[in-house]
Amino acid sequence: MLSPYPFCIRFFTEMKALGVKEVIISPGSRNTPLVLSAHSVGLTTKVLIDERTAGFYALGNAKKNGTPCILVCTSGTASANYLPAVIEANHAGVPMIICSADRPPEQRQWGAGQTIDQVNLYGSNVRWSYDLPIAAEVDEMFARSIAVRSWERSVHGKGPVHLNWPFREPLEPNTEINLPEATVKPFEASIDNLPSGRRLKELAQKYEKGLIIVGPNDLPNNVIQQICNFSKSASWPVISDPGSQMRGGSFKDSPNIITTGEIICSSERFLHRLEQAEIIINVGLTPTSKSYKNWLIKNPPVQQILVAPGTDWNDPANQVTEILEGNPFYVFSESASQIRPKSEWLSEWSNAHALAVSTIRNSIKMEESEVSAIYSARMGIVDTTTIVLSNSMVIRDAELAFLNEGKAFRTITNRGANGIDGIISTSIGVAHASVGKTLTVVGDVAATHDLGGFLAAKRLETDLTVVIFDNDGGGIFSFLPISRTIETEVFEKFYETPPHAQIPEILNAAGISVEAPQTSSELTKAVTEGLNEGGLKVIWYQTNSKATEQTFQKLRENFNNELLG
């Protein structure tokens, strides 16, 4: 009887040589050759029962270190549970490799148990999908080609790859497992960055009134520094998203970095007296700020440029006029020489930013809301902290409260598809890929949506501090017009959807202790202590969605009033 093991072992051996470090396994039987082969070659293996949790773990891990995890599951519906994480990885450009075990072709579509159509299961959400031949019947060196192509399409193609592995019984090894030598070496894709860099410099020389918009991204610090250098040389302001890696103490001496774009771009008074931007340079995913997006739709620039390492086209307003393809590090470094001294255009933005920062700080001191709460949580971080921000209200709170002060930090956000699912599971992956500490801020709805993530965090002994803002429902919907056009009872039932979840009691039942600070200062202290002590720490903090809505409104009004003064 031919064995699938030489082929499977060759695959994982080559993957290890290429740079894969972790294999995340969800248990089953049909995936036995994959499980034992991954274990035999010495890759780090982690077992997560829930495939949805496993998928988001792999997402967070790759977001942090840039290297794909390999996900391994059995046949049937198991692989379908990866779909939410696959969708996010696709839209956010995150590498991921899925290995789903399957029944052999003669058992498909004939009523065999635990058998579904797994071929092309993820549709257009993957960079490559391949239904492998029976591993026992193919030369093992073909596995080398599968590994190299999967790596290239996932890492350089920036997204998920799906490999479907059919196996016939017996699934257990029938001979001693022998480990071959790897034959591949890590490699880099070759991209000619010079034309894009020269074009960017040409545009900067031509246009004085430019803006750089840095949306959510996972770019390394050296790329972020090159963007800063270019903005100074061009004398252009940078509007930085809370997920841009351009917030916090590292940028306190960079007046051209604008963290208050949401407030500034909501002010008709400021924008009316400001001349229209001539050119906008976009980096990263679509920004969170709604007021910026609305302003851009009403006032499109002459040129709107997208700088991207691949062919991704993030342009929801359909205004991009040109894409500069290349590694952003080289594109911006090529054009970072001095272009013009500080301009009146930059001064207008910097002065408005200083005014908005003052307005936000006064609000944080005077009013209790989720804005002041997330500010307090952030001020509790320690050195080398990575902050994972949930979607919905949390990232919008951070949009206002994450100013350029305090300690430096990096952020992780799932802003590809913008879902609230899998945030805790994503955080586990981030934490296990991090050298420093990890803080997650999440709302109560997102927390209850991923309760399995808390169980996985405990199982894997994860060093993770989680802050849960509990406003008993989807507070973000109170910002929408629907909240003012239908009956309160109808709005609450279908939109606010208060879960009435007793989160501390639920987590306590799972053996997870929960701390419940009552004030902002206690919250800051709890975060600092949780990060310093290590292990899994959960902090539950009650907030009020109405107070938060009022804070957002007051901030805009106060900023406009300050402009008049």
N, C-alpha and C positions, 0 to 999 in steps of 0.2 A: 504494500500500500504506500503510495507516494505521500509525502508529508508537506504541509504548507509552511513548516517552521523555517527552513532555509530562506525562503522568499521573505517571510515576515521579519526575520532577524536581520537580513540584509537591509531591508527598508529602514528599520529603526537604527541600525548601525550607521547608515549614511546620514540619516536625519540628525543624529547626535553629532556627527562630524561637521555638519552644516551649521549647527548652532542651537538646535532645539535642546532645551534643558528639562522641561516638565511634560509628563503625560498624565492627563486627568482621566481617570477611569470611572465609569459608572458600571456597576456589576451586572453580570449576566452569564450566559453559557456560550452562545454562538461566537462571542468575541474572545474566547479563550486563547486562540493562537496569537492574537494581537496583544492581549494582556501579558501572557507569559514571555513573549518575545521582548516587549518593552522593558519588562522587569529584568530579563536576562542580560540585556546590553548595558545595564547600569544607569539608565535614565532615572531621574527623580519621578516617582509615581505617587499620585495622591488619589484616594478613592472618595468620590462624592456620589451618594445614592441618587440624588435628584439631578437629572440631566440639565434642567433649566438652570439650577445653581451652578453646575459644572461649566455650562456655556458662558455664563457671566463671569465666573472665576477666570476662565481663559481670556476673556475680553479685558478685564482689569489688569491681569498679569502682563499681557502684551502691550497695553497702553503705557504701562510703567517702564518696561524694559525693551520694547520694540521687537521682541522675539516671539514667534507664535508658540503657543502650547499645542500639543496634539490631544484632541478629545477622542476617546474610545468608548463606544457603547455597543450594546447587543442589537439584535434585529427587532423589527416591529416598530411600535410607536416611540421607542426610546429616542431615536434620532430626531423625531418631530419636536421634541421638547427643547432642542437646541435653537429652534428657529428665531425666537426673539433676540437672542444674543448674536446670531448670524446676521440678522437684519441690521442691528446696531453696528456690528463690525463692518458690514458692507458700506453703510452710509458714512461712517466715521473714518474709513480707511485703515482698519486695524487688522493685522495678520492673524490668521486662525486656521488650523488644519483639522478637519473632522474625519475620523475613520469609523464608519459605521459597518458593523458586521451584518451579513445578510445570508439568507438561504441561497442555495445554488439555483441556477436558472430553471431546472426541471421541477422545482418545488414552488416556484412563483406562479401566482394566478390559478392555483389548483386547490386552494383551501387549506394549505398547511398552516399550522398554528404559528403565531407570532411572526406573521409574514405580511408585509404591505409593499406597495410599490415605492421603493427608496431611490430609484434612479431619477436623477435631476430633482430631488426632493425640494431643494432650496431655490429652484428657478433661477432668476436673474440676480439673486443676492450673493452668488459666489463668483470668484474670478475663474474657477475651473471646476468642473464636475466630471468624474470619471468612474465608470462601473468596471472594476477590475476583472480580469479573467480569474479562474480558479487558481489560487496561489500554488497549489501542489502540482499543477500541470504546466507551469511556466518557468523558464530559466531564471534563476535568482538574480542575475544581473539586470533583468528588466526592472527589478525593484529599485535599483540604483537610479534608473531613468525616472521612475515614478517619484522618488524622493526629491531629485534635483528639480524636476518640473514643478512639483508642489511647492517647494521652497521658493522658487523664483516667482511663481504666480502669486503666492501669498505675501512674501516679504517685499518684493519689488513692485508687485501689482497692488499692494496695500489692501488686502481684504481676505475673505475666507476662501478656503478650498475644500471640496468635499470628495473624499475617496470612499467608494462603496465596495466592501470586501465580501464576496460570497465564499462560504466555506462548506465543504461536505464533511460529514462525520467519518471517522472519529476526529474529535477536536483536540484531544490531548496528545502530547508528543509521544511517538512510538520509538524514538531513539534518543540518545544523549544529544543535548543541544550544544552545537559547536559555534563559537563566535568568530566571524571573519574579521579581517582588517578592513577599515574604511578605505574607500578609493577616491572620495571627493574631498574638496577643501572649500571653506567658506569663500564666497565671491561677492563682488559688488557689481551692480548694474552701471554701465557707462553712460553718462548723460553729458552732453556738451552744454555747460552752463554759461559760457562766455557770451553768446549772442543775447541771451535774456538779460544778463547783467549790464551789458552795454546799452541795450534798449532802455532799461530802467533809468540809467544815468542820463541818457538822451532826453527822456521824458521829464526828469527832474530839472534839467537845465532849461527846458522849454516852458514849464508851468511853475509859477510862483505859489499859487494858492492850491496846494495839494493836501490831501488827508491820507493817512495810513490807517486802515481798519484791521485790527488783529482780533479775529474771532477765536472760538475755542480750538485748541490744538494740543498736540503732545510733542511739540518741537523741543529739542534739547536747548539748554541754556546758551550754548555758543551761537545758535541761530537767533535766539531772542536778542542777544547782545548785538549781532550784526544789524538787526532791524532797528535797534536803538541808535546805533552809529549812523545808519543811513538817514534816519529821521532828523538827527542833528545836522548832518551835512546839507540836507535839503531844506532845513528850517520848516519842516512840516510837522504838525501835531499827529500823535498816534492816539486813536480812540481804542482803548483796551477793554476787551470783554473780561468778565470774572474768570473765564476759563482760558485766558490768553497766555498765561505764564508771565504777564506783565503787570502784576499787582503785588503790593507788599513792600517791605522795607528796602528791598534791593533797588527800588526805583524812586526813593524819597528825594533824591537830588536830580531828578529828571523832570523838569517842568513841562517838557513837551509830551509826557505820557499823561493822557487824559483818562481818568478813571470814572468820570462823572458824565459820560456821554448821554446816559439815559435822561438825566436832569436837563442838561444843556440843550439837547435836541428836542425836548418837549416845550421849550420856551420860544413861542412865536416872537416875543419881544426881542430876544437875542438874535434869532435867525433872520428876522426882518432887517436888522441893521447890518448884518454880516453879508458881505459879497459871496456869491455862490462859489463853491469849490470848482476848480477847473478840472481836477483829476483826483481820483480816489484809487488807492492801491489796496487790494484785499488779500489778506493772508488768513488761512485757516477756514473753519466752518462758518456758516452764517451766524452773525452776532445775535446775542440774546435780546438786546435792547429793541423794544417795539417802537419807541419814539424815533430812534435813529432810522429804522427801516421805513417808517412813515415819512420822515423828512426826505429821505433819499428818493422815494417814489415821487414825491411832489417836486423835487429839485434835482433832477439827474445832472451829473457833471458832463462836461464835454467828453472826457475819457474816463472809463472805469476799467481798471486792469486787475486781473487775477494772477497772483503768483502761486504756482502749484507744482509739486514735484512730479505729478503724473498728468493724466488727462481729466481729472475730476473737474467738474464745472459747477461750482457753487454760486448760483446766480438766480435766486428765486424771483427777483424783480425784473429779470430779463434785460439787464442794462450793461452787462460786461461787453466791452468793445474789443478787448484783446486779452489773450492769455500768455503769460511768460512762463514757459515750462522749464523746470530745472530744480535742483536742490536749493531751497531758499537761502542756505548759508552762503553759497557761492554767488547767487543772483544778487543778494544785498551787499556782500563784501566787495564785489566787482565795482559797485557804484557808490561806495561809501566815502570817497574823497570829497573834500570841501566844495560845495556847489554855490552856496550863498550864505551871508551872515544872517543873524536872527532878523526875522521880518516882522512887519506890523501884523501880518496875517497870523503868525504864530503867537504874537503877543495877545491878540484878541482872544484866541482860544485859551491861552494860559491864564489870562486874567479871569475869564468866565469860569474856568476850572477851579481856581483858587476861591472864588466866591461860592461855588457849589459845594466845595469841600467844607467851607466854614458853615454853610447851611446844614449840611448833613451832620457835622459834629455837634452843632447846637441841638439838633433833633435827638441825637443819640443820648445826649446828657439829660434832656428834658422829658422824653417820652418813652414808655415801655411798649415795644412792638417787636415783631420778628426782625426788623432791621437792627434795632439795638441788641437783640439777642444774638444774632449771628456775628455782629461786631464783637460782642463779649466773648463768644466762643472762639473766634479767630484770635483774639488777643491773648488767649490762654495757651497757644501753641508753643512748642519748644523748637529748638534748632532742627533743621532738616525734616520738617513735617510736610507730608503730602496731604492735601485736603481734598476729599471726594465730595462733590456737591451733587445732591439730588436735583432732579428737574422740578417743574411746576414752580411753587413759590420760593423754594430755598435758593435757587440760583438767581432769582430776581431780587431777593433780599441781599444776596452777596453783590449783585450789580451795584447797589447803592452803598453798602457798608464796607466793602473791601477796598480801602484806601491805601495809598502808598506810604505806609508807616508800619511800625512794629517789626517783627521778625520776617525774614524771607520765607517763602513757601512755594510749592508747586501745586497745581490743581489738576484733578481728573474729573471730567464730566462726560456723560453719555449724551452728547448733543448731535449725534448723527441722525437718529430717529426721534430723539427727545422724549422717550418713554420714561415712566416712573418705575418700570419693573426692573428687578435684578440689581438694585443699587447696593444692597448689603453684600450680595454675592460678588459683584464687581469689586467692592472694597476689599474683600478677602484676597482676591487675586492681586490687587495693588499692594496690600500689606505683605504678602509672601514674596513679592518681587522687590520690596523696598529695603534699603539699608537703614533709613531713618524711621520715624514714626508715621502713623496714618490716622487721620481724623476724618470721620464721615459725618456730614450733616444731612438729615433726612426728615421729611414730614411724616405724620402718623399714617396717612394712607399708603405711602410708598413703603413704610416699615411693615405694615400689616400685609402688604402685597408680597413681601419677601421674608416671611417668618422662617422659611426653610434656610435662608442665608444665615440667620443667627445660630441655628443648630449646626450648620456646617462650620461656622467660625469657631464654635466651641469644640467641635470634633477635631479640627485641625490645629487647635491651640494657637489661634491667631492673635497677634499683637495688634489690636485694633480698638480705638475709642470711637463710639458712636453717640452722637447727640441727636435725639429725636425731638423735633418741635411738634407738639400735639395741640392743634387747634380744632380737633374733632371734626375733620372733614376737608374737602377740597377748597381751601380758602381762595385759591386763584380765581375761581369762577365768580367771586363777588366783584372782580374787576371788569367783568364782561357786561355788555348792555342787557343781556338776558336777565341779569339779577334785578334789573329795575323795570322789567316789562311783564313779568309774570308774578303770580301769587307767591308769597313767601313759602307756603307749604310745598307748592309744586317745585319751586327752585331748590329747596332743601332736599327734597326726595330724589330728584333726578340729576342735580348738579353738585350740590355741596356734599351729598352722600355721607353724612357723618357716620363713621364706623362704630362709634361708641365702644371702641376696643379698650379694654383695661390692659394696656400694654405692659406695665410693670408686673401685673399678676400673671399674664401669659408667659413672659420671659422667666419669671421666678419659677413657674411650674416646670420649665425646661432646665432648671438649675443655673440660670443666669441672673446674677444680682443686678439691680438697677438703682442708681442714685437719682434723687429728685431735688435738685437745688431750687430755691424759691426766688432768688434775685439774680440780677445780671452779674454782680460781683461773685456770688456763689457759683454761678455757671462758669465764669472764667477760672476760678480756683479748681472746680471739679475737672475741667478739661486738662489743666496743667498737671494735676495729680494723676489723672487717668493715663496720660501719655508717659509720665515719668515712671509710674508703677509697672506699666506693661501689662500684657495679657488682654483679654476681652473685657472692655469696660463699656457699659451702656448708661447714658445720662438722659433722663426724661425731663423735658422742660415744657410746661404748659404755656401756650401763647393764645392770643385773641386775634382772629382774622379781621374783625371789624376795626380794631385799633391799628392793625397793620395797613389796611386799606386807607384809613384816615391819614396815617403817617406819609404814605406815598403822595396823597393829594396835597397835604400841607407842605411837603418838601418842594413841590413844583410851585405852589403859590408863594412860599417864602423866598424862593430863588428869584422869581419875577419881581417881587417887591424890593429885593436887594438891588436888582438891576436899576430900578427907578431911583434908589437912594444914591 
